[in-house]
Amino acid sequence: MRRKLLLLPASHDPAPVGFTIFTFMKLFTVVTTLFSAFLALVCAPLVLICLQLERFRRRPFRVSASGDSLRIAYILTDLWGGKPGGAASHKAGFCKGLQEWDHIPTVLVSQPVPGLDRVVRDYHVLPAPTLPRGFPLTLCVLANNLAFTRCAYRILRSCRPGVICHRHSHMNYAGVLLSRILKVPFILEYNSPANWKATAAAEGHSLFGWIGRFVEKLNLLATDRIMVVSDVLKQRLVDDGIQPDRIVVNPNGADAELFRPDIDSSAIRQRLQLEGKIVVGFAGHHNSNNTWHGTKYLAMAVRKVAERRKDVQFLFIGDQGLVELVSAIADAEGTGRFISYATSIPHPEMPAYYAACDILVSPHVHMADGSTFFGSPVKIFEYMAMGKPIVASGIAQLAELLKAHKNALLTKPGDVEGIAEAILTLASDPELRRRLGLAARETCLSQCTWKHNAQRFIDAYHEALHQRTPGSTTSDAEHPPGGRHVFRPADGN
């Protein structure tokens, strides 16, 4: 059979064909994402109705075989979650803590988390919905509810986790859906309220802000336990009508093997020209939404310290936003020569930079809206693990962990004079620095490592499991090795 070769006319340009296919695919993606977002909105009230009906019938759980390591499906649906910092450190630290108890985290993320793939073997990045520039990112966030649930279920139905742990993210209820489909307990890791998330996303009191608050209530109603990082956050939930016995305070922690006092920092001190100096360190990132770090107050304290001691050098470790903020203050006050910077430092290298410091500072302030600071700063626990003397604001959880002249020096939030005086006190007293540093590390080792954090999570899982499973009882023998661990603030007596 003879085949004919079809020749296009010389005037025919194939480019429009490719352009048409590309345009069609782009249009199809937009329509699919918008439809998924609409469907997620429609499904949310239906899920709420189903949750209300659950109150009339006890929801049974599928229980793993006794003695097996627990597999935890840790789902991270935040589309803004790909940046380094305290949140990324928390995710990696929590997973490492679980593995130290021989439990198995299966991590599913919408955005890659820096360093997490080096900690967890069972790590999956799921495709997130996309839209062309000009569309609100919030539509992708809504569409991610069903897209994430569908992809996650394909993975989890084979490994069969014993519990779903969902890090609360803006307008996402995938953890609710997956826990009901797989018939396992649902634990919500709740680190900040929806109204704060809406403000951070520049939504405020808009329609999207209302949707965010509705989805948050959906998650809070569906969860078997709520893990919060501070007592302040717990009280917020109690004030909103959540039963206190469903809330577990689980502060952040530190890797005490990675962050330890015996790290050699001579190369860093030499490279940054810090030799012969008393180095005051600060770590953090800066943007318009995270002013609670109090960075500007430390930058303003530099001049007051430099007026009395010329051998004190300040080391700011963070991102470009931090450098711009501190540089602007330094230029205005003429203190640039007393300040050094270290930017874009990978988290595994942070211990060496902390080790290069003689004093570490955490000058936190309350939230920009005037509400009480509700965080649990990871850097505080890392400072403590390093065995360094700490100057910190005596607010919220910091005042629970750190006690004045016991394991730190405390100041009032935003008190530039107080910060400067505390730094000068430590700069002139090496023995005080040594004593406070040792006490801070002892506090960290006793209750503030990621292993402690993971144990409190496992205890919460067992409480939820035995509370909801008919005919079961809770006993210490049924808990994993290490027993029950409750966070207790440092003794101030």
C-alpha positions in Angstrom: 0.0 0.0 0.0 1.4 3.3 -1.1 1.5 6.1 1.5 1.1 9.7 0.5 3.3 12.4 2.2 1.1 15.3 3.1 3.0 18.6 2.5 1.8 21.8 4.0 1.7 24.9 1.8 4.7 27.1 2.2 2.5 29.9 3.6 1.2 27.6 6.4 2.7 28.6 9.9 2.5 25.7 12.5 3.0 28.2 15.4 -0.7 29.0 15.7 -1.5 25.3 16.2 0.9 25.1 19.2 -0.3 28.4 20.5 -3.9 27.2 20.3 -3.0 24.0 22.2 -1.2 25.9 24.9 -4.1 28.4 25.3 -6.5 25.5 25.5 -4.5 23.7 28.2 -4.1 27.0 30.1 -7.8 27.6 29.9 -8.6 24.1 31.0 -6.3 24.5 34.1 -8.1 27.7 35.0 -11.5 26.2 34.6 -10.5 23.1 36.6 -9.1 25.1 39.5 -12.0 27.5 39.6 -14.4 24.5 39.6 -12.5 22.8 42.4 -12.5 26.0 44.5 -16.3 26.3 44.0 -16.8 22.6 44.8 -14.7 23.0 48.0 -17.0 25.9 49.1 -20.1 23.8 48.4 -18.7 20.8 50.3 -17.7 22.7 53.4 -21.3 23.2 54.7 -22.1 19.6 53.9 -19.1 18.4 55.9 -20.3 20.5 58.8 -23.7 18.9 58.6 -22.1 15.4 58.7 -20.0 16.5 61.7 -23.1 17.5 63.6 -24.7 14.1 62.8 -21.6 12.4 64.3 -22.6 13.7 67.7 -25.5 11.2 67.7 -23.4 8.2 66.8 -19.9 7.3 68.2 -17.4 7.3 65.4 -15.3 4.1 65.6 -11.6 4.2 64.8 -9.6 1.6 63.0 -6.9 0.6 65.5 -3.4 -0.5 64.6 -2.2 -3.8 65.9 -0.9 -3.6 69.5 2.9 -3.1 69.7 3.3 -1.8 66.2 5.1 1.5 65.6 2.5 4.2 64.9 2.4 5.6 61.4 1.4 9.3 61.5 0.2 11.0 58.3 1.5 14.5 58.8 -0.1 16.8 56.2 1.1 20.3 55.4 -1.3 22.0 53.0 0.0 25.6 53.3 0.8 27.0 49.9 3.1 29.6 51.6 5.1 26.9 53.5 8.2 26.7 51.4 10.3 29.3 53.3 13.1 28.6 55.9 12.5 29.7 59.5 10.9 28.6 62.7 7.9 26.9 60.9 10.2 24.7 58.8 12.4 23.9 61.9 9.2 22.9 63.7 8.1 20.5 61.0 11.5 18.8 60.7 12.0 18.7 64.5 8.5 17.2 65.1 9.2 14.4 62.6 12.6 13.7 64.0 11.1 13.5 67.5 8.6 10.9 66.3 11.3 8.8 64.7 13.3 8.9 68.0 10.3 7.0 69.5 10.4 4.6 66.6 7.2 6.0 65.1 6.9 6.5 61.3 5.8 9.9 59.9 4.4 9.9 56.4 4.7 13.5 55.3 2.6 15.0 52.5 3.1 18.6 51.6 1.8 21.1 49.1 5.0 23.0 49.0 8.5 21.6 49.6 9.7 22.3 53.2 13.4 23.2 53.4 15.4 20.3 55.0 12.4 18.1 55.7 13.3 15.6 52.9 16.6 15.0 54.7 14.8 14.0 57.9 11.9 11.9 56.6 12.2 9.0 54.2 8.4 8.8 53.4 8.1 12.3 52.0 5.7 13.4 49.2 5.2 16.7 47.5 1.7 16.7 46.0 0.8 18.9 43.0 -1.0 22.1 44.0 -3.6 23.9 41.9 -2.3 26.8 39.9 -3.8 29.9 38.3 -2.3 32.5 36.0 -1.0 35.8 37.5 -3.8 38.1 38.3 -6.1 35.6 40.0 -6.3 35.6 43.8 -4.0 32.9 45.3 -6.9 32.2 47.7 -8.7 30.4 44.9 -5.8 28.0 44.6 -5.9 27.5 48.4 -9.6 26.6 48.2 -9.1 24.3 45.2 -6.3 22.6 47.1 -8.9 21.1 49.6 -10.1 18.5 47.1 -6.9 18.2 45.0 -4.8 17.5 48.1 -7.4 15.0 49.6 -7.5 13.1 46.3 -3.7 12.8 45.9 -3.1 12.1 49.6 -5.7 9.3 49.7 -4.0 7.5 46.9 -0.8 7.3 49.0 -2.4 6.7 52.4 -4.8 4.0 51.5 -1.8 1.6 51.0 0.3 2.6 54.1 -2.8 2.9 56.3 -1.7 5.5 59.0 -3.0 5.3 62.5 -3.7 9.0 62.9 -4.0 12.1 60.7 -2.1 15.2 62.0 -2.9 18.3 60.0 -1.0 21.5 60.5 -3.7 24.1 60.5 -3.5 26.1 57.3 -5.6 28.9 55.8 -9.0 27.6 54.4 -8.0 24.0 54.3 -10.0 21.0 55.7 -8.3 18.1 54.0 -7.4 16.6 57.3 -11.1 16.4 58.2 -11.9 14.5 55.0 -9.0 12.1 55.1 -9.6 11.2 58.8 -13.2 10.3 58.0 -12.4 8.4 54.8 -9.6 6.4 56.6 -11.5 6.1 59.9 -8.6 7.2 62.1 -8.3 9.9 64.8 -7.7 13.5 63.6 -5.4 15.8 65.5 -5.1 19.4 64.5 -1.8 21.2 65.0 -3.1 24.7 65.7 -0.4 27.4 65.7 -2.3 30.6 64.9 -6.0 31.7 64.7 -7.8 32.2 61.4 -8.3 36.0 61.9 -4.5 36.4 62.2 -4.0 34.2 59.0 -6.5 36.3 57.2 -4.7 39.5 58.2 -1.4 38.0 57.1 -3.0 37.1 53.7 -4.3 40.7 53.4 -7.9 39.5 53.4 -9.1 41.0 56.7 -12.9 41.1 56.9 -13.4 40.2 53.2 -15.4 37.3 51.9 -12.2 35.2 51.9 -11.6 36.2 55.5 -15.1 34.9 56.5 -14.5 31.7 54.6 -11.2 31.2 56.5 -12.9 31.6 59.8 -15.7 29.2 58.8 -13.2 26.5 57.7 -11.3 27.0 61.0 -14.4 26.3 63.0 -15.0 23.2 60.8 -11.5 21.9 61.7 -12.0 22.7 65.4 -15.3 20.8 65.5 -14.0 17.8 63.6 -10.7 17.3 65.5 -10.3 14.8 68.3 -7.4 16.8 69.9 -6.1 20.3 69.3 -2.3 20.7 69.8 -1.5 24.4 70.6 2.0 25.8 71.2 1.1 28.0 74.2 -1.3 28.6 77.0 -2.2 31.9 75.5 -3.5 30.1 72.3 -5.3 27.6 74.4 -7.1 30.4 76.3 -8.1 32.0 73.0 -9.8 28.7 72.0 -11.5 28.3 75.4 -12.9 31.8 75.1 -14.3 30.8 71.7 -16.2 27.9 73.3 -13.8 24.9 72.8 -13.7 22.4 75.6 -10.4 22.7 77.5 -10.0 18.9 77.8 -9.7 18.7 74.0 -6.8 21.1 73.9 -3.2 20.0 74.6 -0.4 22.6 75.1 2.6 21.4 73.3 5.4 24.0 73.0 8.1 23.8 70.3 11.5 22.3 71.0 15.1 22.0 69.9 17.4 19.3 68.7 19.8 19.1 71.6 22.2 16.9 69.7 22.5 19.4 66.8 22.4 22.5 69.1 25.0 21.9 71.8 27.7 24.0 73.6 30.8 22.2 72.3 30.6 23.4 68.7 33.8 25.0 67.3 33.0 28.5 65.9 36.5 29.8 65.4 36.3 29.8 61.6 33.1 31.9 61.7 34.4 34.4 64.2 37.5 34.8 62.1 35.6 35.2 58.8 33.2 37.7 60.3 36.1 39.5 62.2 34.6 38.8 65.6 37.8 37.8 67.3 38.4 39.6 70.6 34.8 40.8 70.7 31.8 40.0 73.0 29.3 38.9 70.4 25.5 39.5 70.9 23.5 37.3 68.5 20.0 37.4 67.2 18.3 35.1 64.6 15.1 35.8 62.8 13.3 36.9 59.6 11.5 40.2 59.0 8.5 41.3 57.0 5.5 43.5 57.6 3.6 40.6 59.1 6.0 39.4 61.8 6.9 42.4 63.8 6.5 40.4 67.0 10.2 39.5 66.8 11.0 42.9 68.2 14.1 43.2 66.0 14.0 47.0 65.8 14.2 47.3 69.6 17.4 45.3 69.6 18.8 47.4 66.7 18.0 50.6 68.7 19.8 49.2 71.8 23.1 48.9 69.8 23.8 52.6 70.3 23.2 52.5 74.1 25.5 49.5 74.4 28.2 51.0 72.2 28.2 54.2 74.2 29.6 52.3 77.2 31.5 49.4 75.6 33.3 49.4 72.3 34.1 45.7 72.4 30.6 44.4 72.0 29.6 43.4 68.4 26.1 42.5 67.3 25.5 39.7 64.9 22.1 39.6 63.1 21.4 36.3 61.5 18.4 36.1 59.0 17.1 37.2 55.7 17.4 40.3 53.5 14.4 41.8 55.1 16.2 41.7 58.5 19.3 43.3 57.0 17.3 46.1 55.5 15.4 46.9 58.7 18.6 46.9 60.9 20.7 48.7 58.4 18.1 51.6 58.2 18.2 52.0 62.0 22.0 51.7 62.1 22.4 54.3 59.4 20.1 56.7 61.3 22.0 56.2 64.6 25.5 55.8 63.2 26.1 52.3 64.7 26.9 50.4 61.5 30.4 49.5 62.6 29.1 47.6 65.6 26.8 45.3 63.6 27.6 42.3 61.5 25.2 40.2 59.3 24.9 36.6 58.3 22.2 35.9 55.7 20.6 32.8 54.1 22.2 30.4 56.6 20.8 26.8 56.2 19.4 25.5 59.4 22.0 22.7 59.9 24.7 25.5 60.0 22.9 27.6 62.5 24.5 26.0 65.6 28.0 27.2 64.5 26.7 30.8 64.2 25.0 30.6 67.6 28.3 29.2 69.0 30.1 32.2 67.7 27.9 34.4 70.1 28.5 35.0 73.7 25.0 36.3 74.4 21.8 35.5 72.5 18.8 37.9 72.4 15.0 37.3 71.8 13.3 40.7 72.3 9.7 39.6 71.4 6.8 42.0 71.7 3.0 41.5 71.5 1.1 41.2 68.3 0.6 44.2 66.0 -3.1 44.2 66.8 -2.4 44.6 70.5 -3.3 41.0 71.4 -1.0 38.9 73.6 1.9 37.2 71.9 0.8 33.6 71.4 3.9 32.0 69.8 6.4 29.5 70.9 9.7 30.7 69.3 11.8 27.8 68.1 14.9 30.0 68.4 14.4 30.3 72.2 14.7 26.5 72.6 17.7 26.5 70.3 19.3 29.3 72.3 18.7 27.2 75.5 20.1 24.0 73.9 23.3 25.9 73.0 23.9 26.7 76.7 24.2 30.4 76.0 23.1 33.2 78.3 19.8 34.7 77.0 18.2 38.1 77.1 14.5 37.8 76.4 11.2 39.6 76.9 9.3 38.4 79.9 6.0 37.8 78.1 3.7 34.8 77.5 5.5 31.5 77.1 8.9 33.1 77.4 8.2 34.1 80.9 7.1 30.5 81.7 10.3 28.9 80.3 12.8 31.5 81.4 13.1 32.8 85.0 15.0 36.0 85.8 18.5 35.4 87.0 17.8 31.6 87.0 18.3 30.7 83.4 18.0 34.1 81.6 17.7 37.8 82.0 14.3 39.2 81.2 13.2 42.6 80.1 9.9 44.3 79.4 8.7 44.0 75.7 9.9 46.9 73.6 12.2 48.3 76.4 15.3 49.5 74.6 17.0 50.6 77.8 16.2 47.3 79.5 17.7 45.3 76.6 20.8 47.4 76.6 21.3 47.1 80.4 20.8 43.3 80.3 23.4 43.0 77.6 25.9 45.2 79.4 25.3 43.2 82.6 26.2 39.9 80.9 29.1 41.4 78.9 30.8 42.4 82.2 30.2 39.1 84.1 31.6 35.9 82.5 30.6 33.8 85.5 26.9 35.0 85.2 27.0 34.1 81.5 28.3 30.6 82.3 25.8 30.0 85.0 22.7 31.2 83.1 23.8 29.2 80.0 24.2 25.9 81.9 20.8 26.4 83.6 19.1 27.1 80.2 20.5 24.0 78.7 19.4 21.9 81.7 15.8 23.3 81.3 15.9 22.4 77.6 17.1 18.8 78.2 14.5 18.2 80.9 11.4 19.0 78.8 12.1 21.1 75.7 13.5 18.8 73.1 11.7 17.6 70.0 11.5 14.2 71.5 9.4 15.7 74.4 7.3 17.4 71.8 6.6 14.2 69.9 5.8 12.3 73.2 3.1 14.8 74.1 1.6 14.3 70.7 1.6 10.5 71.1 0.0 10.9 74.5 -2.8 13.0 72.9 -3.3 10.4 70.3 -3.8 7.6 72.8 -6.2 9.8 74.9 -8.3 10.5 71.7 -8.2 6.8 70.6 -9.3 5.4 74.0 -11.9 8.1 74.5 -13.7 7.3 71.2 -13.2 3.6 70.9 -16.0 1.6 72.6 -14.9 -0.8 75.4 -11.4 0.5 75.6 -9.5 1.7 78.7 -6.4 3.8 79.0 -3.4 2.4 80.8 0.3 3.4 80.9 1.2 0.1 79.4 -0.6 1.1 76.2 1.5 4.2 75.7 4.8 4.0 73.8 8.2 3.9 75.5 8.9 7.0 77.6 5.5 7.2 79.3 3.3 10.2 79.6 5.0 13.6 79.4 3.4 16.9 80.4 5.0 20.2 79.7 5.7 22.1 83.0 6.9 25.7 83.1 10.3 26.2 84.8 10.1 26.6 88.5 10.4 30.2 89.5 11.0 29.5 93.2 
